[in-house]
């Protein structure tokens, strides 16, 4: 059983046990749903899901290609969900909101316009890079949707970044076998560092935000 071998590792983790059970019981559907959830609720970490699924493939319990496709599809569906949220919000609605409450978003209407221009010119590369950065990959779809990035290029660049991310994680789990959790131990500090830097930047911008700037634009 996959769970028996997973528990040979020195640390017990209820979240990992739950992921193990989900993949054991539901196979490719479980991988798909877990990666979908990872993009909606990041504490369900892809750096555990995909290496574990790769380990299952190495043991012959799942197909390596099937695991990769299921994980990629789930991740893309999650990205599309956030893209839809961004499209629903839209640039004009966000501009109106920042005109009133810009301090708490640390954005002014003018900065919303500049972000829209940035995505119009460099949106593809931004999405591609964002999809492979822990702590960023789940939410990069929102500004793409807000900026009105067309669906086809969004899907293309998001898919490319997702293929790289899921491919690396799945391959690492396949190669490392029972040591698949080493992937998470390497990736998790990077994600935590990104989140800490983002929080510090947010607090700095809140503290230094010009009161008059949130009404401009």
C-alpha positions as CSV (number, residue, x, y, z in Angstrom):
1,X,0.0,0.0,0.0
2,X,1.2,3.5,-0.8
3,X,0.2,4.7,2.7
4,X,2.4,2.0,4.4
5,X,5.5,3.1,2.5
6,X,4.7,6.8,2.9
7,X,4.7,6.3,6.7
8,X,8.2,4.9,6.6
9,X,9.4,8.5,6.6
10,X,10.4,9.9,10.0
11,X,7.7,12.5,10.4
12,X,4.0,12.0,10.7
13,X,1.9,14.7,9.1
14,X,-2.0,14.5,9.1
15,X,-2.1,16.6,5.9
16,X,0.2,14.2,4.1
17,X,-1.7,11.2,5.4
18,X,-4.9,12.7,4.1
19,X,-3.3,13.3,0.7
20,X,-2.0,9.8,0.6
21,X,-5.5,8.4,1.4
22,X,-7.1,10.6,-1.3
23,X,-4.7,9.4,-4.0
24,X,-5.0,5.8,-2.8
25,X,-8.8,5.8,-3.0
26,X,-9.5,7.9,-6.0
27,X,-6.3,7.7,-8.2
28,X,-6.1,10.1,-11.0
29,X,-9.3,11.9,-10.0
30,X,-7.8,12.5,-6.6
31,X,-4.7,14.0,-8.2
32,X,-6.8,16.2,-10.3
33,X,-9.0,17.4,-7.4
34,X,-6.0,17.9,-5.1
35,X,-4.2,20.1,-7.6
36,X,-7.5,22.0,-8.3
37,X,-7.7,22.6,-4.5
38,X,-4.0,23.6,-4.4
39,X,-4.7,26.5,-6.7
40,X,-7.7,27.6,-4.7
41,X,-6.5,26.9,-1.2
42,X,-2.7,26.9,-1.2
43,X,-2.2,25.2,2.2
44,X,-3.0,22.0,0.2
45,X,0.6,22.0,-1.3
46,X,1.4,20.8,-4.8
47,X,5.0,20.2,-3.7
48,X,3.5,17.3,-1.7
49,X,0.8,16.2,-4.0
50,X,2.7,15.7,-7.2
51,X,5.9,14.1,-5.8
52,X,3.7,11.7,-3.9
53,X,1.8,10.9,-7.1
54,X,5.1,10.4,-8.8
55,X,6.1,8.0,-6.1
56,X,2.9,6.1,-6.7
57,X,3.8,5.9,-10.4
58,X,7.3,4.6,-9.6
59,X,5.7,1.8,-7.6
60,X,3.4,0.9,-10.5
61,X,0.2,1.9,-8.8
62,X,-0.5,4.8,-11.2
63,X,0.8,5.7,-14.7
64,X,3.4,8.4,-14.8
65,X,1.8,10.1,-17.8
66,X,-1.6,9.8,-16.2
67,X,-0.4,11.4,-13.0
68,X,1.2,14.2,-14.9
69,X,-1.9,14.9,-17.1
70,X,-4.3,14.7,-14.1
71,X,-2.2,17.1,-12.1
72,X,-1.7,19.5,-15.0
73,X,-5.4,19.5,-15.8
74,X,-6.4,20.2,-12.1
75,X,-3.9,23.0,-11.8
76,X,-5.1,24.6,-15.0
77,X,-8.8,24.4,-13.9
78,X,-7.8,26.2,-10.7
79,X,-6.0,28.9,-12.6
80,X,-9.1,29.4,-14.8
81,X,-11.2,29.8,-11.7
82,X,-9.1,32.7,-10.5
83,X,-8.9,34.1,-14.0
84,X,-12.7,34.2,-14.0
85,X,-12.7,36.0,-10.6
86,X,-10.3,38.6,-12.1
87,X,-12.5,39.0,-15.2
88,X,-15.6,39.4,-13.0
89,X,-13.8,42.1,-11.0
90,X,-12.5,43.9,-14.0
91,X,-10.3,47.0,-14.3
92,X,-13.1,49.6,-13.9
93,X,-14.6,48.0,-10.8
94,X,-11.2,47.7,-9.3
95,X,-10.4,51.3,-10.1
96,X,-13.6,52.4,-8.4
97,X,-12.8,50.3,-5.3
98,X,-9.2,51.6,-5.1
99,X,-10.5,55.2,-5.4
100,X,-12.2,54.6,-2.1
101,X,-10.2,52.0,-0.3
102,X,-6.9,52.1,-2.1
103,X,-4.8,52.2,1.1
104,X,-5.8,48.6,2.1
105,X,-5.0,47.3,-1.4
106,X,-2.0,49.6,-1.6
107,X,-3.2,50.5,-5.1
108,X,-4.3,53.7,-6.7
109,X,-6.5,53.9,-9.8
110,X,-3.5,55.1,-11.7
111,X,-1.5,52.0,-10.6
112,X,-4.4,49.8,-11.7
113,X,-4.1,51.4,-15.1
114,X,-0.3,50.8,-15.2
115,X,-0.8,47.2,-14.2
116,X,-3.3,46.8,-17.1
117,X,-0.7,48.3,-19.5
118,X,2.0,46.0,-18.1
119,X,-0.2,42.9,-18.7
120,X,-1.1,44.1,-22.2
121,X,2.6,44.2,-23.1
122,X,4.1,41.5,-21.0
123,X,1.2,39.5,-19.6
124,X,2.2,36.2,-21.2
125,X,5.7,36.2,-19.7
126,X,4.3,37.4,-16.4
127,X,1.8,34.5,-16.2
128,X,4.4,31.9,-17.4
129,X,6.9,32.9,-14.7
130,X,4.3,33.4,-12.0
131,X,3.0,29.8,-12.5
132,X,6.3,28.4,-11.4
133,X,6.9,30.5,-8.3
134,X,5.7,29.1,-5.1
135,X,3.4,31.5,-3.2
136,X,2.6,33.3,-6.5
137,X,1.4,30.6,-8.9
138,X,-2.1,30.3,-7.3
139,X,-3.0,34.0,-7.6
140,X,-1.2,35.3,-10.7
141,X,-4.4,34.5,-12.7
142,X,-6.3,37.2,-10.9
143,X,-4.4,40.3,-12.2
144,X,-4.4,38.6,-15.6
145,X,-8.2,38.5,-15.5
146,X,-8.5,42.0,-14.1
147,X,-6.3,43.4,-16.9
148,X,-8.5,41.7,-19.5
149,X,-5.8,39.4,-20.8
150,X,-7.4,37.4,-23.6
151,X,-8.3,33.8,-22.7
152,X,-6.3,32.0,-25.4
153,X,-2.9,33.5,-24.6
154,X,-3.6,33.2,-20.9
155,X,-4.4,29.5,-21.3
156,X,-1.3,29.0,-23.4
157,X,1.2,30.6,-21.1
158,X,-0.5,29.3,-18.0
159,X,-0.4,25.8,-19.4
160,X,3.3,26.1,-20.3
161,X,4.2,27.2,-16.8
162,X,1.9,24.5,-15.3
163,X,3.5,21.8,-17.4
164,X,7.0,22.8,-16.2
165,X,5.9,22.9,-12.5
166,X,3.9,19.7,-12.4
167,X,6.5,17.9,-14.6
168,X,9.4,18.8,-12.3
169,X,7.5,17.8,-9.2
170,X,6.2,14.5,-10.6
171,X,9.6,13.6,-12.0
172,X,11.3,14.4,-8.7
173,X,8.8,12.2,-6.8
174,X,9.3,9.4,-9.4
175,X,13.0,9.6,-9.1
176,X,13.3,10.0,-5.3
177,X,10.8,7.3,-4.5
178,X,10.2,7.0,-0.7
179,X,12.2,10.2,-0.2
180,X,9.7,12.2,-2.2
181,X,9.1,14.5,0.7
182,X,12.5,16.0,0.2
183,X,10.9,18.0,-2.6
184,X,8.6,19.7,-0.2
185,X,11.4,20.4,2.2
186,X,13.2,22.2,-0.6
187,X,10.3,24.1,-2.1
188,X,8.4,25.0,1.1
189,X,11.1,27.5,2.4
190,X,11.0,29.2,-1.0
191,X,7.2,29.6,-0.8
192,X,7.4,30.8,2.8
193,X,10.1,33.3,1.9
194,X,8.0,34.7,-1.0
195,X,5.0,35.1,1.3
196,X,7.0,36.8,4.0
197,X,8.5,39.2,1.5
198,X,5.0,39.9,0.1
199,X,3.6,40.6,3.6
200,X,6.5,42.9,4.4
201,X,6.1,44.8,1.1
202,X,2.3,45.1,1.8
203,X,2.9,46.5,5.3
204,X,5.5,48.9,3.9
205,X,3.1,50.1,1.2
206,X,0.2,50.5,3.6
207,X,2.4,52.6,5.9
208,X,3.8,54.8,3.1
209,X,0.7,55.0,1.0
210,X,-0.1,58.6,0.2
211,X,-3.6,59.4,1.4
212,X,-4.4,61.5,-1.6
213,X,-3.2,59.0,-4.1
214,X,-6.1,56.6,-3.7
215,X,-8.4,59.3,-5.0
216,X,-6.4,60.0,-8.1
217,X,-7.1,58.6,-11.6
